[in-house]
Every structure is written in structure tokens, then in C-alpha cells.
Amino acid sequence: MSNAALSRTRHIRWQPRLLALAAAAACAGNAFAQARESTMEEVVVSASGFEQELKNAPASISVVTRQELETKNFRDLAEALQGVEGIDVMGGTGKTGGLDISIRGMPSDYTLILIDGRRQNVAGDVTPNGFGAALTSFMPPMSAIERIEVIRGPMSTLYGSDAMGGVINIITRKVSKEWGGEVSVGAGIPQDSEWGNQYRSSFYINGPIKQDVLGLAVRGSTFNRDAADWVLAPGAAQPAGARNPAPAQSRQHSLGAKLTLTPSRYHDIWLDVDQARTWYNNEDGRLGNRDAVAKPGSQPGYRDALRFNRDQVSIGHTSRLGFGTLESSLMHTETETIGRTIPGASVPKGDPRAGADRELKTTNLVLDSKLVAPLGDAHMLTVGGQFWDAKLKDGLLPQSHKQTMWSLFVEDEWRLRQGLTATLGGRYDHHDAFGGQFSPRAYLVWDATTNWTFKGGVSQGFKAPRLNQLIDGVSGISGQGQTINIGNPNLKPETSTNVELSALFDNKAGWTSAATFFHNDVKDKIASGGSCLTSAISSCAFNPTADYSINVDKAKTWGLELSSRAQLAKDWAVKAGYTWTNSEVIEGGRKNGQLANTAKHIASAQLDWTPTSQWRLWARGEYRSKSPRFSGSYDNLSSANKAVFDAVGDIKGYALFHLGGSYQVNKSLSINASIFNLFDKDFRKYQQVSVNGTPTWVNSYFQGGSSVSGVTQAGRTFWVTANMKF
């Protein structure tokens, strides 16, 4: 079969109708024509590895378009995804002020992040002790992004480890056949200066070096943020070693380029390089207790500034063969943390290494290959494999640690009859530490009528232990440099089984809706539970009193996702989404709290008005119900935490409203303006309670301490962005 025939066959067989999926209602702020294009003709690639209509994708999937990203004024991936059904980014705050991404009530490390289908998650914990959210800033600039595809639910069959909660795939723009680009600059100025100003810029330039043969795209971005004042109770001072959700002063920049070569119509070759740098100020100790003010020999492990760097080089090849399409890529990623030191408690007294720079670097080499080919008139077969080699260097450890994984997968999309398609697949992963893991999935999509589509399935996911969790010896340090942590080489991967059912409706006149029920069972969950004092393992030789992680826990999450969009009139459109999520962790046969600090009820709605071809206005509201203040059940809390909970209960729920719009000045220049937190909701609410006889201030919207649950949103903030296309 010729390549042209293959393309036509795929379009006819696998895209029989152009229908809307209400999950695409996550696209906001578009004019009527744009809305119809995004909801009626959306094509996705993440659910099966090849292009298909969103409604026919064998997964629960949402799409965030570049037009919507332009209204969000985001600084990282978590903020870009806020408002997508099934996702909660407000359950906790990292030390840098960054947000965690929770999908369907699963913790953030159960989410796999991809860029153009290439894994971005690293194998080792290169950002230990509360800095994981810093890695979500490593994303392409907005001007280089075509869309973001979000799969809710396990996708280990196609993508392997870490895809237990879901997959986020950032799709970048293709190199154009004509030279052009865009430059964007913006600023966010809060009404109350204590929240700190924000400034961002980005550029994207692309075009042909030799027409239809050689192309080039160059991209870059900067983001600067002034420090927000500490969120503290009246008259209080920042306690040593405590966490605060107020973002630190930061500077971020990225620079990348992509070179494409098309030697013939059957082959594409590309090379992509990317460099990202992030700097955070720690002169006030909000990221960690500083060595500069510590006594010699008792350094807690933090410099006055922390930096997080990533360098990535990728090369790939696409072959359009007579029987299918073969895609392969090789990616090398180096990620490091600079500014951590060797804590005094981790070395013998008087050891000169105390306070020395601590190397924290991970290197990941990933080789992917995938063949997509039709078999007859009823089957679309995907066959592929992956090789992943990872290495972690940590100055606390006597030697670097490595891991190697390889996998093979196969998936068949089988058209049983007109309007009824089944997807069957399986993946085998082999890890050099714990052996093999098989992850199957089965999914059914039924176009019942012109207006109704039903789909659902069962899939399994798995998450391999982090490289440092498997170390037979010292694996890290916590407690502001006071506690020696050890690994457990006997850990097994966590596994999950997900069941979901969806109903999609499209009246073909501008109204779409969707409802999805999901249930997740997690087994062999990794959590603290082992103790060297009661059950020693080989690693206990390095700390005879240490606790360590074991596979003891079970957990489950379940919930309902609703979304809808309606074209009320030619110039008016509305969209709304709602997610109900519940979860529980079972330890020793007893329930012990939720799996993550996810709110049970999250809702959002947006009204769009496009009065003319130049003006676009929107109003958006969001609601988040109360969420857990502490991890674990009430019976397992300390007496102090019980007293706090008895006095104030869970983290308080809230509603926020935002207003914005854009004006197309001319063909090239557009201006976007918005007001975040329109009614200036105050998240600095404290009340004083008695904790074991001591008066204590407690915030209504977050809980501090060694970790932070909840967030503090900035007060009313004015954003203005100018975008120039050429």
C-alpha cells in the first residue's frame, strides 16, 4: 500500500465522523469558529500513539489549546493545567512555591510528563526534600506549544512506569514552510505588593533553510518573580525549619532549537536541543535552613541560593513505509540541583566534608521505537519498545547508582463493526532490580447514535521504585540535615487496576457534554512502615535506628468527572466542569486517610463573549471544597495535630473569580489583559487555638510544618500581555 493510500485509509477507517467530545470543553476563551474547530475536529495522538478523533480515543482525554494557555498567565505546567477536569493542582505547595499535579486523586509522582511523546520524568530523586515541583517549570515556552493532551487514568501499556495516575503530553508546533514567529511579553502586578510582581517573555521563530528539505525552529522564554512576603500570623516570625507556601524570588529561562531534515517524502529526521535554568533565592531561609548561619559541623545542607538545571538532546527519525509508519527517537537528559551541601549530621564529627557542595545529578538515556500499521480493513496495530538507562549521583552516597529498564509493547485497535471499536494491548517491562512487569489494557468505544458515544475499559498501571529508594545503604537525608535515610533493595513496583465508563453527547448544534466514572485500586503501595529496630534489612547497617519504605499499603480512588459546553448564541459560549474525587489508604487492614490532599469537589465555569472579530471577553469562576489538613486518619495524628484539627477542621474551601479579554490591534499585534482573583479573596486568614495549653496561630487555607498542605493564592492581580506575530 502506498503512503498516500495509507493516509487516506487511516482517515476513512479511523476517523469516520467529526464529532465533539465534551472533554475538549477545557478549551476556553475561543470565538465561535475557533470553538467549533477545537471541539468538533480535535485530533489527538497520546491515547494510541497515532492520530485519531478525540471522541474515538480509547482513554479519557482532555485538550488544552494554545488559545486557552494565553489566558492563564501560567509560570509552570501545574498552573497551565488548572481547571482541567480530573486534575487538582491545589492540594499542596512545594518549597519553591510550586504546585503539585494530582490526577484522579493520585499523588503527583504518579503522573508521567511527556514532550512530543518523549518521557520527561527522571529515575532518581534529584530534587529531594520537597523540591519536586521545581521540575514542572521545565517546559517549552507558550509560543512553541501547539496543545497539551491530558490522559486521565493509567497508560502504562504505551508509556511504562509512572503513568499510573495519567499522562500529560505537551505537543509542540511543527516547523513551518514559511519563515515566521511570534514574540510575547507580559507582566502580572498584584494590587498588594507583598505578593510580588511577575514578568515573563517568550519567542518562537521558525521556517525553511531549504524549502521542503531543511527547516529550523528556535524558541526561548524567561520568567522572573519577586519574592512574596511570608504568609504569617499577626506578629509571628518564620519558625526555623518550617515551610511556607509563599513563593521565593526566582529567575527562570530556557533556550532550545529544532532542526528538521526531509531527504525524501518517505523520511523525516530531526534534532532537538534544549537548555533550562531555574534560580531561587534562599537568603531568608524559606527553602531550607542556611549553612551560612549554622555552627561549624552542624550545617543543615542549604546555600543562600538553589538552582535547578536541565540539558536535553534528542534525535529522531520517521519512516513512512509501504505498510506503516516507523518512529524512533533517542534522548539524553541531564538534570541537576545546585546549592545543596553535605549536612554536618551525615558525616563524622570534624569531617571536612561537612558543608561542602553536594552533587545531585541524574542522567537518563531513553531510546523509543514504534511501528503503526494497518492490518486489513479492521485492525490498526502498534508495536514498539523502549530502552531506558539511568544514573544518579549524590554526594551523600559513596558511589553512583544505576538502573536499566527495557520494554516491549503491542496494541491493536480492532474495528469490530461500523461504530464499534475495541483496543487490546499489553506491555512487558524488565527492570534490572525487580525483574519483569506486565501491564495489559482493554477498551471499547461505541458510537451508539449520531449524538451518543459510550466508551470504557480496564487498564493496569505500574510505578517502579525511584532509583534511590532501591539503594542498599544511605539513600538521602531529611529533617533539615538531621535524619539519615536508607533505601530498601527489596521493594517491588506499585501496581494499579483502573476501570472507567464514559458517556458523550453531541447535539450537532453547539452543545456537547460528557460524564465519566472511574475507580482505581492500588496494590503494593510504597510507604514508610519498616523499622530497623524491629525488622532489620541490609541497609540498616548504615543507620540501626532508621525507618525505611516497604510495600505494605493498599489504596483506592474513585470519582465522577462531568463537563459540558454550549454555544448560547453566535457571540456567546459557556463551558463548565465538575470533578468529584474520593480516596483512601489502607494500612494493616485499617483505613488511614486519603491517598493525596485532593478536594472532594472541584468545579469551574467560563462564559465567553466575542462581540466583534477584534474583541474577545471572558469571565471564569472556580470552586474547591475543603481538603485534608493532615495526612492519615485522625486516630494516627499527634496530640498537637489533633488539637488543631478539633479547633479548625480540614483546609477550608473557597471560590475565586477572574475576568479577562483580548483585543486584536492589527493583523500582527494582540493585547491580552486579565484580573486574577477579581474580588481579592484573602488567603491570609488565621485564628488562634490552644495546642496543649499553648496559644497557636493556624491558617484556614494551608497547614505548615515539615510539609505544606493547601495553598495560598495571591490577592487581586492585574495581568497584561502583548503578543506580536510576524
PyMOL commands that set and color helices and strands:
alter all, ss='L'
color gray80, all
select helices_A, chain A and resi 3-14+22-26+32-40+54-56+66-72+77-80+108-110+132-137+142-144+156-159+193-195+291-293+344-346+467-470+538-542+634-636+639-648
alter helices_A, ss='H'
color red, helices_A
select strands_A, chain A and resi 43-44+52-53+60-65+87-88+92-93+102-103+111-115+118-119+145-152+166-172+180-190+198-210+214-225+250-264+267-281+302-320+325-340+360-375+379-394+401-417+420-431+435-447+452-463+474-478+483-486+494-506+511-531+547-567+572-587+590-591+601-609+615-624+654-664+669-676+686-691+694-699+702-703+708-710+717-725
alter strands_A, ss='S'
color yellow, strands_A
deselect
rebuild
show_as cartoon
